[in-house]
Amino acid sequence: MKIKLYINNQLKNINIHEGETLLETLRNLGFTSVKYGCGTGDCGACIVLKNNVPVNSCQILTASVSDEKITTVEGISTINKPHIIQIELTKAGAIQCGYCTPAIVLCAYALLKENSNPSIDEIKGAISSNLCRCTGYIKIIEGIQNAAKLYSNLFQEDN
Amino acid sequence: MSQKIKNLGKYKYRSVGKSVEKIDSISLSTGKAKFFADYIIPDTAHVKFLYSKHAHAEILSIDTTKAEKIDGVIYILHHENTEQIPHTTAGQGFPEPSPYDSVMFDKTMRFVGDKVAAVLAETPEIAEEACNKIKVKYKILPALFDYEIASDKGSPIIHCEKTKKYPIPIPYSPNLNIAAEVDINIGNLEEGLSESDYYFDETFYTHYSSHAMLEPHGVITYLDETGRLVIITATQVPFHVRRICAMVLNIPIKQIRVIKPRIGGGFGGKQEVFLEYIAALFTLKTNRPAKISLSRKDVFRSSRTRHPMRVNIRCGVKKNGHINAFCIDALMNTGAYGSHALTVLSNAGSKVLPLINKAEHQRFIGKSVYTNLPVGGAYRGYGATQSYFAVGQVMDIMARKLNIDLIEFYSQNNIKKGETSPIFEKLGEGKEGVKMIVESCGLEECIKKGVEAIDWYAKRDKQIEKNNKVHGVGMVCLMQGSGIPRIDMGSAYIKMNEDGSFNLHIGATDIGTGSDTILAQIAAEAIGTDIDEIIVLSSDTDLTPFDVGAYASSTTYISGQAVRKCGLKIKKQILEVASEITNQNIEELEILNKKVQWNNGSLDFSEICSYALYTNNQFQIQATASNISNTSPPPFSAHFAEVAVDKETGEIEIIKYVTTVDCGTAINPKLAEGQVEGAVVNGISWALTEEYRFNKQGGMINADFGRYKIYTSIDIPNMETILIPTHEPTGPYGAKSVSEIAINGPGPAIANAIYDAIGVRIHSLPIKPEKILELYNKKNN
């Protein structure tokens, strides 16, 4: 079936098959920052933002989000112009295998957009759906904290 | 930075010892970095497996007619149309110290999750549908689930075929379900036990667990423009993949190129070669690119796990606190196949007994047995984890019996710098070990710093009660190794470019650990340049030199030394060219800040390389180096846990967890800390919440992250990680390993803390509230 999709502020007309998940659609379109980790909505590696709210794209049918605004990490950064959250995660040593990282970046982005001065518990809560087996989360939390501290007015331009 | 340099004492480095940013971080976090699944190869077909639903069965017939008729099905593989070449799936050095007990597709199914057949189809959905249409007739065989009775008379025999054997001489008795056996004696154990003042006999059990790396296993294979087979695979061992695939497919190694892309974590789980040759065979049969992408459920039920182990300890100690006799008797469940059956077992002794080297009488008895349960494999900690759960608690039991503080008891019995252990020489990996002396040991300092950070003496034996919760503290000391001596080899190639940059090509395999970064730091240090000038290419069997891969805590120590040697050769060539250009004696030249300098002048690296490439006596500044080690210096670590136990519910809260680690020089302290923190949280999660639950048929019933609970950001305790710098003279710039050791601590440290709080001894994992409550109530009634 043919549908419209707003991805990273661009309107795309695409063909999808019946029962296609947003995870499949995004990966087929080349947004490979969105990762498969479990397919059951338990690991968070496939998280994208739907109207700025983190959702597991493996649990969403693409057909159901044709009028929604979808954001992947490609929508907030490029390799030559990384987002401050990515820079601070890097500086904190928070990225090991990096498989969970794009989704964590999006969760942190959504958090900081709502709350530019989050407590440690609020940061932990914001990434509590993101499993990471490499880091033990310590440096991820530190990196997000640093991003928040440095740029508390970071998202003003977006709003 | 001044702090870092100060910590390194007299060893002052330019790149080493600095927390430089991991070089692939931005690429990974912006989603640009490519994992195997991100490679788009036109015309790729997809593979799905039909797994056995029976724990033990013989396939009487297999009928694929209906499956083949489905539109989009391309090819089906099973035991009747594939060669039966015995091999091990363990990605180890050759010849492997694991039994050749696997074939690509077997007629006998040995666990729920064993592969019956594989389908190649145009889409994953069609492949899945076709799997369901394959008709299989089984003869159900009696299954063996209790590994403690595996060798008893009447137990089902799991591997009967005469073709099954080790490629090296190892005691192997499949007729008794024995996959490996070890028995090492130092002194005379029984005599030692009879001479001791106190005797102990304690048994502990550790359980299955999943590596739970976020990226499931997978591979893409295709034929390149010259007809060679290319394998892009999520592996820790690209060169072993090439060798094992060549053997199982019966094609020459030169026909295969293995490329390791970015890897979404491994922890040992990707040190297995069990998918690549199947995708490759589909490609060879059909000329189609083939992709295998395991589901999470597949990873849980059909890939590899941590071997469960029963560890019995008999030991004796003198009244003065001297441990004089110590015996570890380990029985390991290797599951349906013997992947790492000998070496994980051996490490339960070899990475543990040397820590208490003062005992004159030591023995290690080990037996790995087959069962009809999931297959064990390499898993961070590699047998030491299982053994330390027992040994760490027995140390606590002994100290308490003697009424000696556990800290003092460890200090009295621990190995020290300049000392050795006969175990190093007697117990190796499939052969005798290597005699060695501990040349760096920061364990005393680790203990001291940990005692301060946890405030040991204010909390130990105090049973402080707050809100119906009793607090307690426990600790444990650990060691591991750095690579396998005289077996593990790493190598490096470096060339210089005319802008003064360098290409570093290494076989070493970065699976998220940061080895590309720390090896670039080592190269930059050796040459005298910045890490920004090093372009890293790793793990491509066509383009990079050999390396055994990412396992045995070897990369920093083994491959790092290869890179250092290679960098020093480059440095020499740079100086020689500079000498030719300037007519200065080499002795008067020195490299500083990407320049060659002398009394009254300097030359940029770019000028030197341009001269070498274009001006006179032209040549490429380039070098290669390989490295093996005659020793495997142990990193050391002390772990401290403070817990609060709820006497009403049995729930425990970890109030604080302190890890101190001596990894020699931390090449990159932040990345080293990250290794420790990740390992500790994995260790806590394993000890407290993770659990394989099986139904009566031997099938795992909780094969998803909803029911197999690994730690999240809100579960982690307050943690402190302290690196204790030492200088290991045999390591690159004083470095030892760091990646595995810290996973061994949480089980015993937490169990000892629970004992300190409520006097209950935990003999089996996982430590669940109901278990604590039951033991506590039993004790008080």
HADDOCK unambig.tbl for C-alpha pairs under 7 A between the chains (distance, minus, plus):
assign (segid A and resid 32 and name CA) (segid B and resid 31 and name CA) 6.48 0.50 0.50
assign (segid A and resid 32 and name CA) (segid B and resid 38 and name CA) 6.15 0.50 0.50
assign (segid A and resid 33 and name CA) (segid B and resid 31 and name CA) 3.92 0.50 0.50
assign (segid A and resid 33 and name CA) (segid B and resid 32 and name CA) 6.83 0.50 0.50
assign (segid A and resid 37 and name CA) (segid B and resid 214 and name CA) 5.60 0.50 0.50
assign (segid A and resid 37 and name CA) (segid B and resid 215 and name CA) 5.70 0.50 0.50
assign (segid A and resid 37 and name CA) (segid B and resid 216 and name CA) 6.52 0.50 0.50
assign (segid A and resid 37 and name CA) (segid B and resid 296 and name CA) 6.81 0.50 0.50
assign (segid A and resid 38 and name CA) (segid B and resid 295 and name CA) 6.61 0.50 0.50
assign (segid A and resid 38 and name CA) (segid B and resid 296 and name CA) 4.89 0.50 0.50
assign (segid A and resid 42 and name CA) (segid B and resid 705 and name CA) 5.55 0.50 0.50
assign (segid A and resid 42 and name CA) (segid B and resid 706 and name CA) 5.81 0.50 0.50
assign (segid A and resid 43 and name CA) (segid B and resid 705 and name CA) 6.83 0.50 0.50
assign (segid A and resid 73 and name CA) (segid B and resid 30 and name CA) 6.09 0.50 0.50
assign (segid A and resid 73 and name CA) (segid B and resid 31 and name CA) 6.87 0.50 0.50
assign (segid A and resid 74 and name CA) (segid B and resid 30 and name CA) 6.49 0.50 0.50
assign (segid A and resid 77 and name CA) (segid B and resid 30 and name CA) 6.40 0.50 0.50
assign (segid A and resid 78 and name CA) (segid B and resid 30 and name CA) 6.16 0.50 0.50
assign (segid A and resid 79 and name CA) (segid B and resid 26 and name CA) 6.32 0.50 0.50
assign (segid A and resid 79 and name CA) (segid B and resid 27 and name CA) 5.97 0.50 0.50
assign (segid A and resid 79 and name CA) (segid B and resid 30 and name CA) 5.94 0.50 0.50
assign (segid A and resid 82 and name CA) (segid B and resid 26 and name CA) 6.94 0.50 0.50
assign (segid A and resid 82 and name CA) (segid B and resid 30 and name CA) 6.90 0.50 0.50
assign (segid A and resid 86 and name CA) (segid B and resid 26 and name CA) 6.62 0.50 0.50
assign (segid A and resid 86 and name CA) (segid B and resid 29 and name CA) 6.07 0.50 0.50
assign (segid A and resid 90 and name CA) (segid B and resid 21 and name CA) 6.14 0.50 0.50
assign (segid A and resid 90 and name CA) (segid B and resid 22 and name CA) 6.93 0.50 0.50
assign (segid A and resid 90 and name CA) (segid B and resid 25 and name CA) 5.70 0.50 0.50
assign (segid A and resid 90 and name CA) (segid B and resid 26 and name CA) 6.98 0.50 0.50
assign (segid A and resid 91 and name CA) (segid B and resid 21 and name CA) 5.91 0.50 0.50
assign (segid A and resid 93 and name CA) (segid B and resid 21 and name CA) 6.89 0.50 0.50
assign (segid A and resid 93 and name CA) (segid B and resid 670 and name CA) 5.80 0.50 0.50
assign (segid A and resid 93 and name CA) (segid B and resid 671 and name CA) 6.10 0.50 0.50
assign (segid A and resid 95 and name CA) (segid B and resid 25 and name CA) 5.99 0.50 0.50
assign (segid A and resid 96 and name CA) (segid B and resid 512 and name CA) 4.62 0.50 0.50
assign (segid A and resid 96 and name CA) (segid B and resid 513 and name CA) 5.82 0.50 0.50
assign (segid A and resid 96 and name CA) (segid B and resid 514 and name CA) 6.57 0.50 0.50
assign (segid A and resid 97 and name CA) (segid B and resid 263 and name CA) 6.33 0.50 0.50
assign (segid A and resid 97 and name CA) (segid B and resid 264 and name CA) 4.95 0.50 0.50
assign (segid A and resid 97 and name CA) (segid B and resid 265 and name CA) 5.49 0.50 0.50
assign (segid A and resid 97 and name CA) (segid B and resid 511 and name CA) 6.28 0.50 0.50
assign (segid A and resid 97 and name CA) (segid B and resid 512 and name CA) 3.42 0.50 0.50
assign (segid A and resid 97 and name CA) (segid B and resid 513 and name CA) 6.72 0.50 0.50
assign (segid A and resid 98 and name CA) (segid B and resid 28 and name CA) 5.31 0.50 0.50
assign (segid A and resid 98 and name CA) (segid B and resid 29 and name CA) 6.40 0.50 0.50
assign (segid A and resid 98 and name CA) (segid B and resid 264 and name CA) 6.67 0.50 0.50
assign (segid A and resid 98 and name CA) (segid B and resid 512 and name CA) 6.98 0.50 0.50
assign (segid A and resid 99 and name CA) (segid B and resid 214 and name CA) 6.55 0.50 0.50
assign (segid A and resid 99 and name CA) (segid B and resid 215 and name CA) 6.61 0.50 0.50
assign (segid A and resid 99 and name CA) (segid B and resid 264 and name CA) 5.15 0.50 0.50
assign (segid A and resid 100 and name CA) (segid B and resid 214 and name CA) 6.99 0.50 0.50
assign (segid A and resid 101 and name CA) (segid B and resid 29 and name CA) 5.37 0.50 0.50
assign (segid A and resid 102 and name CA) (segid B and resid 29 and name CA) 5.08 0.50 0.50
assign (segid A and resid 102 and name CA) (segid B and resid 30 and name CA) 6.29 0.50 0.50
assign (segid A and resid 102 and name CA) (segid B and resid 31 and name CA) 6.07 0.50 0.50
assign (segid A and resid 124 and name CA) (segid B and resid 713 and name CA) 5.30 0.50 0.50
assign (segid A and resid 124 and name CA) (segid B and resid 714 and name CA) 5.57 0.50 0.50
assign (segid A and resid 125 and name CA) (segid B and resid 714 and name CA) 6.52 0.50 0.50
assign (segid A and resid 127 and name CA) (segid B and resid 713 and name CA) 6.65 0.50 0.50
assign (segid A and resid 128 and name CA) (segid B and resid 712 and name CA) 5.77 0.50 0.50
assign (segid A and resid 128 and name CA) (segid B and resid 713 and name CA) 5.25 0.50 0.50
assign (segid A and resid 128 and name CA) (segid B and resid 714 and name CA) 6.03 0.50 0.50
assign (segid A and resid 131 and name CA) (segid B and resid 712 and name CA) 5.85 0.50 0.50
assign (segid A and resid 132 and name CA) (segid B and resid 214 and name CA) 6.83 0.50 0.50
assign (segid A and resid 133 and name CA) (segid B and resid 212 and name CA) 6.87 0.50 0.50
assign (segid A and resid 133 and name CA) (segid B and resid 213 and name CA) 5.94 0.50 0.50
assign (segid A and resid 133 and name CA) (segid B and resid 214 and name CA) 6.73 0.50 0.50
assign (segid A and resid 133 and name CA) (segid B and resid 678 and name CA) 6.64 0.50 0.50
assign (segid A and resid 133 and name CA) (segid B and resid 682 and name CA) 6.91 0.50 0.50
assign (segid A and resid 134 and name CA) (segid B and resid 265 and name CA) 6.97 0.50 0.50
assign (segid A and resid 134 and name CA) (segid B and resid 678 and name CA) 4.89 0.50 0.50
assign (segid A and resid 135 and name CA) (segid B and resid 674 and name CA) 5.55 0.50 0.50
assign (segid A and resid 135 and name CA) (segid B and resid 675 and name CA) 6.89 0.50 0.50
assign (segid A and resid 135 and name CA) (segid B and resid 677 and name CA) 6.04 0.50 0.50
assign (segid A and resid 135 and name CA) (segid B and resid 678 and name CA) 4.17 0.50 0.50
assign (segid A and resid 136 and name CA) (segid B and resid 677 and name CA) 5.26 0.50 0.50
assign (segid A and resid 136 and name CA) (segid B and resid 678 and name CA) 4.18 0.50 0.50
assign (segid A and resid 136 and name CA) (segid B and resid 681 and name CA) 5.19 0.50 0.50
assign (segid A and resid 137 and name CA) (segid B and resid 713 and name CA) 5.75 0.50 0.50
